[in-house]
């Protein structure tokens, strides 16, 4: 697992991988999310590997929401349910904006 022991991150804003013993070689990176506080924009990279179905990304996003809410709650002291509600509100607002801008939704 030498890739877990990089001394310098690939990008100055990258999250460190050190200290995550459960992240073994059988995992692969599916997505990265970046946000610019100055520009108010995001940048996402999603892998195009052929061995995962699109539903996997949806499932992982939901798991990510739960993990983010727990971490944010622990860091800020806000109730986890309140944080989770705010994250879902962000999803709902962005989805509504995309539909209003002409994105198709099934």
N, CA, C and O atoms as CSV, one atom per row, in Angstrom:
chain,resi,resn,atom,element,x,y,z
A,1,UNK,N,N,0.822,-1.198,0.000
A,1,UNK,CA,C,0.000,0.000,0.000
A,1,UNK,C,C,0.861,1.255,0.000
A,1,UNK,O,O,0.569,2.211,0.718
A,2,UNK,N,N,1.890,1.254,-0.779
A,2,UNK,CA,C,2.784,2.407,-0.802
A,2,UNK,C,C,2.079,3.670,-1.263
A,2,UNK,O,O,2.494,4.770,-0.898
A,3,UNK,N,N,1.015,3.539,-2.062
A,3,UNK,CA,C,0.293,4.719,-2.533
A,3,UNK,C,C,-0.411,5.427,-1.384
A,3,UNK,O,O,-0.776,6.594,-1.524
A,4,UNK,N,N,-0.613,4.756,-0.249
A,4,UNK,CA,C,-1.220,5.400,0.915
A,4,UNK,C,C,-0.218,6.233,1.697
A,4,UNK,O,O,-0.605,7.006,2.573
A,5,UNK,N,N,1.039,6.086,1.399
A,5,UNK,CA,C,2.073,6.742,2.186
A,5,UNK,C,C,2.738,7.893,1.439
A,5,UNK,O,O,3.902,8.206,1.688
A,6,UNK,N,N,2.020,8.509,0.544
A,6,UNK,CA,C,2.587,9.653,-0.179
A,6,UNK,C,C,2.964,10.742,0.814
A,6,UNK,O,O,2.197,11.047,1.728
A,7,UNK,N,N,4.116,11.314,0.642
A,7,UNK,CA,C,4.526,12.374,1.550
A,7,UNK,C,C,3.864,13.696,1.183
A,7,UNK,O,O,3.611,14.526,2.056
A,8,UNK,N,N,3.586,13.895,-0.091
A,8,UNK,CA,C,2.939,15.130,-0.517
A,8,UNK,C,C,1.671,14.794,-1.285
A,8,UNK,O,O,1.667,13.873,-2.101
A,9,UNK,N,N,0.586,15.538,-1.030
A,9,UNK,CA,C,-0.654,15.274,-1.760
A,9,UNK,C,C,-0.517,15.644,-3.231
A,9,UNK,O,O,0.347,16.434,-3.610
A,10,UNK,N,N,-1.389,15.055,-4.056
A,10,UNK,CA,C,-1.380,15.354,-5.488
A,10,UNK,C,C,-1.796,16.793,-5.765
A,10,UNK,O,O,-1.432,17.357,-6.797
A,11,UNK,N,N,-2.543,17.380,-4.864
A,11,UNK,CA,C,-3.078,18.734,-5.010
A,11,UNK,C,C,-3.041,19.380,-3.627
A,11,UNK,O,O,-3.259,18.688,-2.633
A,12,UNK,N,N,-2.774,20.683,-3.531
A,12,UNK,CA,C,-2.678,21.315,-2.211
A,12,UNK,C,C,-3.957,21.189,-1.376
A,12,UNK,O,O,-3.889,21.240,-0.148
A,13,UNK,N,N,-5.109,21.028,-2.011
A,13,UNK,CA,C,-6.358,20.907,-1.270
A,13,UNK,C,C,-6.821,19.481,-1.063
A,13,UNK,O,O,-7.939,19.255,-0.601
A,14,UNK,N,N,-5.972,18.504,-1.403
A,14,UNK,CA,C,-6.367,17.094,-1.307
A,14,UNK,C,C,-6.478,16.647,0.147
A,14,UNK,O,O,-5.722,17.094,1.010
A,15,UNK,N,N,-7.431,15.762,0.399
A,15,UNK,CA,C,-7.553,15.150,1.718
A,15,UNK,C,C,-6.451,14.113,1.871
A,15,UNK,O,O,-6.164,13.378,0.926
A,16,UNK,N,N,-5.828,14.040,3.041
A,16,UNK,CA,C,-4.769,13.047,3.230
A,16,UNK,C,C,-5.346,11.640,3.321
A,16,UNK,O,O,-6.410,11.439,3.907
A,17,UNK,N,N,-4.652,10.674,2.749
A,17,UNK,CA,C,-5.071,9.280,2.818
A,17,UNK,C,C,-4.437,8.558,4.001
A,17,UNK,O,O,-4.878,7.468,4.363
A,18,UNK,N,N,-3.419,9.141,4.603
A,18,UNK,CA,C,-2.761,8.520,5.740
A,18,UNK,C,C,-3.757,8.373,6.886
A,18,UNK,O,O,-4.636,9.213,7.081
A,19,UNK,N,N,-3.598,7.288,7.635
A,19,UNK,CA,C,-4.442,7.091,8.802
A,19,UNK,C,C,-5.752,6.382,8.522
A,19,UNK,O,O,-6.604,6.294,9.407
A,20,UNK,N,N,-5.931,5.880,7.324
A,20,UNK,CA,C,-7.148,5.155,6.961
A,20,UNK,C,C,-6.768,3.704,6.684
A,20,UNK,O,O,-6.692,3.276,5.533
A,21,UNK,N,N,-6.530,2.957,7.759
A,21,UNK,CA,C,-6.043,1.581,7.634
A,21,UNK,C,C,-7.011,0.685,6.870
A,21,UNK,O,O,-6.585,-0.295,6.257
A,22,UNK,N,N,-8.294,0.998,6.893
A,22,UNK,CA,C,-9.281,0.179,6.188
A,22,UNK,C,C,-9.236,0.328,4.686
A,22,UNK,O,O,-9.850,-0.462,3.968
A,23,UNK,N,N,-8.521,1.326,4.194
A,23,UNK,CA,C,-8.427,1.573,2.754
A,23,UNK,C,C,-7.321,0.694,2.179
A,23,UNK,O,O,-6.174,1.122,2.053
A,24,UNK,N,N,-7.676,-0.519,1.839
A,24,UNK,CA,C,-6.705,-1.494,1.349
A,24,UNK,C,C,-6.661,-1.496,-0.176
A,24,UNK,O,O,-7.426,-0.787,-0.830
A,25,UNK,N,N,-5.768,-2.291,-0.725
A,25,UNK,CA,C,-5.535,-2.312,-2.168
A,25,UNK,C,C,-6.711,-2.819,-2.994
A,25,UNK,O,O,-6.716,-2.646,-4.213
A,26,UNK,N,N,-7.710,-3.440,-2.364
A,26,UNK,CA,C,-8.848,-3.930,-3.143
A,26,UNK,C,C,-9.871,-2.831,-3.432
A,26,UNK,O,O,-10.851,-3.086,-4.132
A,27,UNK,N,N,-9.671,-1.621,-2.916
A,27,UNK,CA,C,-10.551,-0.487,-3.203
A,27,UNK,C,C,-10.045,0.259,-4.428
A,27,UNK,O,O,-8.850,0.242,-4.723
A,28,UNK,N,N,-10.964,0.918,-5.144
A,28,UNK,CA,C,-10.554,1.817,-6.221
A,28,UNK,C,C,-11.284,3.134,-6.047
A,28,UNK,O,O,-12.390,3.180,-5.508
A,29,UNK,N,N,-10.658,4.196,-6.508
A,29,UNK,CA,C,-11.241,5.525,-6.385
A,29,UNK,C,C,-12.266,5.716,-7.480
A,29,UNK,O,O,-11.972,5.498,-8.655
A,30,UNK,N,N,-13.472,6.121,-7.104
A,30,UNK,CA,C,-14.555,6.291,-8.061
A,30,UNK,C,C,-14.801,7.759,-8.388
A,30,UNK,O,O,-15.164,8.091,-9.516
A,31,UNK,N,N,-14.607,8.637,-7.408
A,31,UNK,CA,C,-14.906,10.051,-7.655
A,31,UNK,C,C,-14.099,10.943,-6.718
A,31,UNK,O,O,-13.675,10.528,-5.640
A,32,UNK,N,N,-13.903,12.167,-7.160
A,32,UNK,CA,C,-13.313,13.229,-6.343
A,32,UNK,C,C,-14.181,14.466,-6.506
A,32,UNK,O,O,-14.681,14.754,-7.594
A,33,UNK,N,N,-14.350,15.183,-5.423
A,33,UNK,CA,C,-15.156,16.405,-5.441
A,33,UNK,C,C,-14.313,17.550,-4.898
A,33,UNK,O,O,-13.695,17.429,-3.840
A,34,UNK,N,N,-14.291,18.651,-5.622
A,34,UNK,CA,C,-13.525,19.825,-5.230
A,34,UNK,C,C,-14.460,21.028,-5.221
A,34,UNK,O,O,-15.390,21.100,-6.024
A,35,UNK,N,N,-14.217,21.967,-4.318
A,35,UNK,CA,C,-15.037,23.172,-4.223
A,35,UNK,C,C,-14.112,24.375,-4.105
A,35,UNK,O,O,-13.124,24.338,-3.372
A,36,UNK,N,N,-14.440,25.445,-4.832
A,36,UNK,CA,C,-13.707,26.698,-4.716
A,36,UNK,C,C,-14.570,27.681,-3.932
A,36,UNK,O,O,-15.609,28.131,-4.415
A,37,UNK,N,N,-14.134,28.008,-2.729
A,37,UNK,CA,C,-14.873,28.977,-1.922
A,37,UNK,C,C,-14.845,30.354,-2.579
A,37,UNK,O,O,-15.801,31.121,-2.459
A,38,UNK,N,N,-13.760,30.665,-3.269
A,38,UNK,CA,C,-13.632,31.968,-3.918
A,38,UNK,C,C,-14.552,32.102,-5.121
A,38,UNK,O,O,-15.144,33.160,-5.335
A,39,UNK,N,N,-14.676,31.039,-5.908
A,39,UNK,CA,C,-15.483,31.095,-7.125
A,39,UNK,C,C,-16.908,30.604,-6.918
A,39,UNK,O,O,-17.774,30.837,-7.762
A,40,UNK,N,N,-17.157,29.925,-5.800
A,40,UNK,CA,C,-18.480,29.366,-5.559
A,40,UNK,C,C,-18.836,28.282,-6.563
A,40,UNK,O,O,-20.004,28.108,-6.914
A,41,UNK,N,N,-17.839,27.564,-7.017
A,41,UNK,CA,C,-18.038,26.524,-8.033
A,41,UNK,C,C,-17.468,25.204,-7.541
A,41,UNK,O,O,-16.662,25.157,-6.611
A,42,UNK,N,N,-17.906,24.144,-8.186
A,42,UNK,CA,C,-17.378,22.825,-7.851
A,42,UNK,C,C,-16.730,22.198,-9.076
A,42,UNK,O,O,-16.972,22.605,-10.212
A,43,UNK,N,N,-15.911,21.211,-8.817
A,43,UNK,CA,C,-15.246,20.454,-9.868
A,43,UNK,C,C,-15.296,18.999,-9.437
A,43,UNK,O,O,-14.846,18.665,-8.341
A,44,UNK,N,N,-15.828,18.142,-10.269
A,44,UNK,CA,C,-15.956,16.723,-9.938
A,44,UNK,C,C,-15.284,15.879,-11.003
A,44,UNK,O,O,-15.343,16.185,-12.194
A,45,UNK,N,N,-14.652,14.824,-10.557
A,45,UNK,CA,C,-14.080,13.832,-11.458
A,45,UNK,C,C,-14.716,12.501,-11.083
A,45,UNK,O,O,-14.645,12.079,-9.929
A,46,UNK,N,N,-15.332,11.845,-12.048
A,46,UNK,CA,C,-15.944,10.542,-11.807
A,46,UNK,C,C,-15.291,9.544,-12.746
A,46,UNK,O,O,-15.226,9.763,-13.956
A,47,UNK,N,N,-14.809,8.451,-12.180
A,47,UNK,CA,C,-14.149,7.428,-12.975
A,47,UNK,C,C,-15.098,6.784,-13.968
A,47,UNK,O,O,-16.304,6.706,-13.734
A,48,UNK,N,N,-14.548,6.328,-15.065
A,48,UNK,CA,C,-15.363,5.688,-16.101
A,48,UNK,C,C,-15.045,4.205,-16.203
A,48,UNK,O,O,-15.144,3.615,-17.279
A,49,UNK,N,N,-14.675,3.622,-15.115
A,49,UNK,CA,C,-14.352,2.201,-15.124
A,49,UNK,C,C,-15.599,1.410,-15.498
A,49,UNK,O,O,-16.711,1.754,-15.097
A,50,UNK,N,N,-15.402,0.373,-16.252
A,50,UNK,CA,C,-16.539,-0.379,-16.785
A,50,UNK,C,C,-17.094,-1.416,-15.824
A,50,UNK,O,O,-18.138,-2.004,-16.106
A,51,UNK,N,N,-16.445,-1.658,-14.715
A,51,UNK,CA,C,-16.914,-2.713,-13.829
A,51,UNK,C,C,-17.811,-2.226,-12.688
A,51,UNK,O,O,-17.953,-2.920,-11.681
A,52,UNK,N,N,-18.407,-1.065,-12.828
A,52,UNK,CA,C,-19.384,-0.640,-11.828
A,52,UNK,C,C,-20.627,-0.102,-12.517
A,52,UNK,O,O,-20.523,0.590,-13.530
A,53,UNK,N,N,-21.815,-0.415,-11.974
A,53,UNK,CA,C,-23.055,0.096,-12.543
A,53,UNK,C,C,-23.312,1.521,-12.042
A,53,UNK,O,O,-22.826,1.880,-10.969
A,54,UNK,N,N,-24.057,2.337,-12.783
A,54,UNK,CA,C,-24.351,3.705,-12.350
A,54,UNK,C,C,-25.020,3.766,-10.974
A,54,UNK,O,O,-24.832,4.728,-10.230
A,55,UNK,N,N,-25.795,2.743,-10.644
A,55,UNK,CA,C,-26.465,2.725,-9.343
A,55,UNK,C,C,-25.468,2.720,-8.185
A,55,UNK,O,O,-25.779,3.181,-7.087
A,56,UNK,N,N,-24.273,2.197,-8.436
A,56,UNK,CA,C,-23.250,2.195,-7.398
A,56,UNK,C,C,-22.895,3.621,-7.002
A,56,UNK,O,O,-22.737,3.912,-5.816
A,57,UNK,N,N,-22.769,4.507,-7.971
A,57,UNK,CA,C,-22.456,5.899,-7.658
A,57,UNK,C,C,-23.571,6.512,-6.818
A,57,UNK,O,O,-23.298,7.228,-5.855
A,58,UNK,N,N,-24.827,6.237,-7.173
A,58,UNK,CA,C,-25.945,6.743,-6.377
A,58,UNK,C,C,-25.888,6.245,-4.945
A,58,UNK,O,O,-26.091,7.012,-4.004
A,59,UNK,N,N,-25.612,4.970,-4.785
A,59,UNK,CA,C,-25.505,4.373,-3.453
A,59,UNK,C,C,-24.364,5.006,-2.660
A,59,UNK,O,O,-24.510,5.295,-1.473
A,60,UNK,N,N,-23.233,5.218,-3.321
A,60,UNK,CA,C,-22.086,5.819,-2.647
A,60,UNK,C,C,-22.348,7.271,-2.260
A,60,UNK,O,O,-21.880,7.729,-1.217
A,61,UNK,N,N,-23.087,7.991,-3.087
A,61,UNK,CA,C,-23.418,9.376,-2.747
A,61,UNK,C,C,-24.270,9.430,-1.483
A,61,UNK,O,O,-24.063,10.292,-0.628
A,62,UNK,N,N,-25.228,8.509,-1.364
A,62,UNK,CA,C,-26.054,8.460,-0.155
A,62,UNK,C,C,-25.194,8.116,1.063
A,62,UNK,O,O,-25.340,8.728,2.121
A,63,UNK,N,N,-24.304,7.144,0.911
A,63,UNK,CA,C,-23.398,6.786,2.008
A,63,UNK,C,C,-22.498,7.965,2.367
A,63,UNK,O,O,-22.223,8.206,3.542
A,64,UNK,N,N,-22.046,8.690,1.362
A,64,UNK,CA,C,-21.211,9.869,1.575
A,64,UNK,C,C,-21.966,10.937,2.367
A,64,UNK,O,O,-21.398,11.579,3.250
A,65,UNK,N,N,-23.243,11.123,2.048
A,65,UNK,CA,C,-24.071,12.092,2.765
A,65,UNK,C,C,-24.135,11.726,4.246
A,65,UNK,O,O,-23.973,12.591,5.107
A,66,UNK,N,N,-24.369,10.459,4.543
A,66,UNK,CA,C,-24.452,10.004,5.936
A,66,UNK,C,C,-23.117,10.228,6.661
A,66,UNK,O,O,-23.091,10.719,7.789
A,67,UNK,N,N,-22.022,9.864,6.005
A,67,UNK,CA,C,-20.696,10.021,6.600
A,67,UNK,C,C,-20.367,11.496,6.814
A,67,UNK,O,O,-19.826,11.872,7.853
A,68,UNK,N,N,-20.695,12.327,5.829
A,68,UNK,CA,C,-20.429,13.762,5.937
A,68,UNK,C,C,-21.236,14.389,7.066
A,68,UNK,O,O,-20.720,15.223,7.811
A,69,UNK,N,N,-22.489,13.997,7.197
A,69,UNK,CA,C,-23.334,14.544,8.264
A,69,UNK,C,C,-22.771,14.181,9.636
A,69,UNK,O,O,-22.724,15.021,10.534
A,70,UNK,N,N,-22.346,12.937,9.794
A,70,UNK,CA,C,-21.782,12.505,11.076
A,70,UNK,C,C,-20.493,13.264,11.387
A,70,UNK,O,O,-20.294,13.718,12.514
A,71,UNK,N,N,-19.623,13.401,10.393
A,71,UNK,CA,C,-18.366,14.112,10.598
A,71,UNK,C,C,-18.569,15.590,10.873
A,71,UNK,O,O,-17.928,16.154,11.759
A,72,UNK,N,N,-19.454,16.217,10.120
A,72,UNK,CA,C,-19.737,17.641,10.306
A,72,UNK,C,C,-20.323,17.875,11.690
A,72,UNK,O,O,-19.963,18.834,12.373
A,73,UNK,N,N,-21.229,16.991,12.098
A,73,UNK,CA,C,-21.843,17.089,13.419
A,73,UNK,C,C,-20.796,16.965,14.522
A,73,UNK,O,O,-20.795,17.744,15.476
A,74,UNK,N,N,-19.916,15.993,14.388
A,74,UNK,CA,C,-18.868,15.790,15.391
A,74,UNK,C,C,-17.925,16.985,15.466
A,74,UNK,O,O,-17.454,17.342,16.545
A,75,UNK,N,N,-17.653,17.596,14.328
A,75,UNK,CA,C,-16.711,18.719,14.274
A,75,UNK,C,C,-17.324,20.020,14.788
A,75,UNK,O,O,-16.652,20.814,15.447
A,76,UNK,N,N,-18.612,20.232,14.479
A,76,UNK,CA,C,-19.246,21.510,14.818
A,76,UNK,C,C,-20.117,21.468,16.064
A,76,UNK,O,O,-20.401,22.510,16.655
A,77,UNK,N,N,-20.546,20.272,16.473
A,77,UNK,CA,C,-21.454,20.164,17.606
A,77,UNK,C,C,-22.918,20.322,17.232
A,77,UNK,O,O,-23.793,20.202,18.091
A,78,UNK,N,N,-23.197,20.590,15.960
A,78,UNK,CA,C,-24.590,20.673,15.513
A,78,UNK,C,C,-25.206,19.278,15.527
A,78,UNK,O,O,-24.501,18.291,15.311
A,79,UNK,N,N,-26.508,19.183,15.778
A,79,UNK,CA,C,-27.147,17.865,15.756
A,79,UNK,C,C,-27.030,17.214,14.377
A,79,UNK,O,O,-27.231,17.870,13.354
A,80,UNK,N,N,-26.706,15.929,14.358
A,80,UNK,CA,C,-26.520,15.226,13.094
A,80,UNK,C,C,-27.770,15.287,12.220
A,80,UNK,O,O,-27.665,15.432,11.002
A,81,UNK,N,N,-28.948,15.179,12.826
A,81,UNK,CA,C,-30.199,15.228,12.057
A,81,UNK,C,C,-30.355,16.574,11.352
A,81,UNK,O,O,-30.841,16.636,10.223
A,82,UNK,N,N,-29.943,17.649,12.020
A,82,UNK,CA,C,-30.018,18.987,11.422
A,82,UNK,C,C,-29.048,19.113,10.243
A,82,UNK,O,O,-29.391,19.671,9.201
A,83,UNK,N,N,-27.854,18.594,10.420
A,83,UNK,CA,C,-26.853,18.621,9.350
A,83,UNK,C,C,-27.339,17.794,8.166
A,83,UNK,O,O,-27.247,18.230,7.019
A,84,UNK,N,N,-27.851,16.614,8.442
A,84,UNK,CA,C,-28.353,15.734,7.390
A,84,UNK,C,C,-29.481,16.408,6.617
A,84,UNK,O,O,-29.532,16.325,5.389
A,85,UNK,N,N,-30.375,17.066,7.326
A,85,UNK,CA,C,-31.478,17.779,6.673
A,85,UNK,C,C,-30.934,18.873,5.746
A,85,UNK,O,O,-31.453,19.064,4.646
A,86,UNK,N,N,-29.909,19.580,6.177
A,86,UNK,CA,C,-29.312,20.622,5.346
A,86,UNK,C,C,-28.661,20.061,4.092
A,86,UNK,O,O,-28.764,20.652,3.016
A,87,UNK,N,N,-27.996,18.932,4.226
A,87,UNK,CA,C,-27.365,18.308,3.057
A,87,UNK,C,C,-28.430,17.869,2.057
A,87,UNK,O,O,-28.298,18.115,0.858
A,88,UNK,N,N,-29.480,17.223,2.545
A,88,UNK,CA,C,-30.556,16.794,1.632
A,88,UNK,C,C,-31.237,17.992,0.984
A,88,UNK,O,O,-31.638,17.922,-0.178
A,89,UNK,N,N,-31.372,19.096,1.725
A,89,UNK,CA,C,-31.956,20.313,1.146
A,89,UNK,C,C,-31.085,20.803,-0.015
A,89,UNK,O,O,-31.601,21.238,-1.044
A,90,UNK,N,N,-29.773,20.730,0.156
A,90,UNK,CA,C,-28.867,21.103,-0.928
A,90,UNK,C,C,-29.050,20.220,-2.148
A,90,UNK,O,O,-29.046,20.713,-3.276
A,91,UNK,N,N,-29.212,18.915,-1.937
A,91,UNK,CA,C,-29.492,17.994,-3.045
A,91,UNK,C,C,-30.777,18.400,-3.758
A,91,UNK,O,O,-30.812,18.518,-4.982
A,92,UNK,N,N,-31.832,18.611,-2.973
A,92,UNK,CA,C,-33.139,18.944,-3.545
A,92,UNK,C,C,-33.090,20.241,-4.348
A,92,UNK,O,O,-33.655,20.322,-5.439
A,93,UNK,N,N,-32.414,21.255,-3.806
A,93,UNK,CA,C,-32.322,22.544,-4.501
A,93,UNK,C,C,-31.539,22.418,-5.804
A,93,UNK,O,O,-31.940,22.981,-6.823
A,94,UNK,N,N,-30.438,21.692,-5.782
A,94,UNK,CA,C,-29.629,21.535,-6.993
A,94,UNK,C,C,-30.360,20.706,-8.041
A,94,UNK,O,O,-30.303,21.015,-9.232
A,95,UNK,N,N,-31.039,19.669,-7.607
A,95,UNK,CA,C,-31.796,18.837,-8.548
A,95,UNK,C,C,-32.915,19.656,-9.193
A,95,UNK,O,O,-33.133,19.555,-10.400
A,96,UNK,N,N,-33.621,20.457,-8.409
A,96,UNK,CA,C,-34.687,21.308,-8.948
A,96,UNK,C,C,-34.119,22.328,-9.931
A,96,UNK,O,O,-34.738,22.616,-10.956
A,97,UNK,N,N,-32.937,22.879,-9.622
A,97,UNK,CA,C,-32.314,23.853,-10.526
A,97,UNK,C,C,-31.958,23.205,-11.850
A,97,UNK,O,O,-32.185,23.791,-12.908
A,98,UNK,N,N,-31.402,22.000,-11.804
A,98,UNK,CA,C,-31.036,21.301,-13.039
A,98,UNK,C,C,-32.263,21.003,-13.894
A,98,UNK,O,O,-32.224,21.159,-15.115
A,99,UNK,N,N,-33.339,20.580,-13.264
A,99,UNK,CA,C,-34.573,20.296,-14.002
A,99,UNK,C,C,-35.122,21.584,-14.610
A,99,UNK,O,O,-35.567,21.588,-15.758
A,100,UNK,N,N,-35.093,22.668,-13.854
A,100,UNK,CA,C,-35.575,23.954,-14.363
A,100,UNK,C,C,-34.731,24.432,-15.540
A,100,UNK,O,O,-35.234,25.115,-16.431
A,101,UNK,N,N,-33.450,24.073,-15.543
A,101,UNK,CA,C,-32.553,24.457,-16.639
A,101,UNK,C,C,-32.642,23.516,-17.833
A,101,UNK,O,O,-31.897,23.667,-18.801
A,102,UNK,N,N,-33.549,22.547,-17.769
A,102,UNK,CA,C,-33.774,21.683,-18.919
A,102,UNK,C,C,-33.197,20.293,-18.833
A,102,UNK,O,O,-33.297,19.526,-19.791
A,103,UNK,N,N,-32.593,19.944,-17.706
A,103,UNK,CA,C,-32.071,18.582,-17.565
A,103,UNK,C,C,-33.241,17.614,-17.471
A,103,UNK,O,O,-34.250,17.901,-16.826
A,104,UNK,N,N,-33.097,16.473,-18.118
A,104,UNK,CA,C,-34.163,15.475,-18.075
A,104,UNK,C,C,-34.098,14.709,-16.769
A,104,UNK,O,O,-33.019,14.411,-16.256
A,105,UNK,N,N,-35.265,14.398,-16.242
A,105,UNK,CA,C,-35.350,13.619,-15.018
A,105,UNK,C,C,-36.365,12.517,-15.229
A,105,UNK,O,O,-37.463,12.768,-15.726
A,106,UNK,N,N,-36.016,11.320,-14.863
A,106,UNK,CA,C,-36.939,10.188,-14.994
A,106,UNK,C,C,-37.565,9.875,-13.675
A,106,UNK,O,O,-38.374,8.951,-13.579
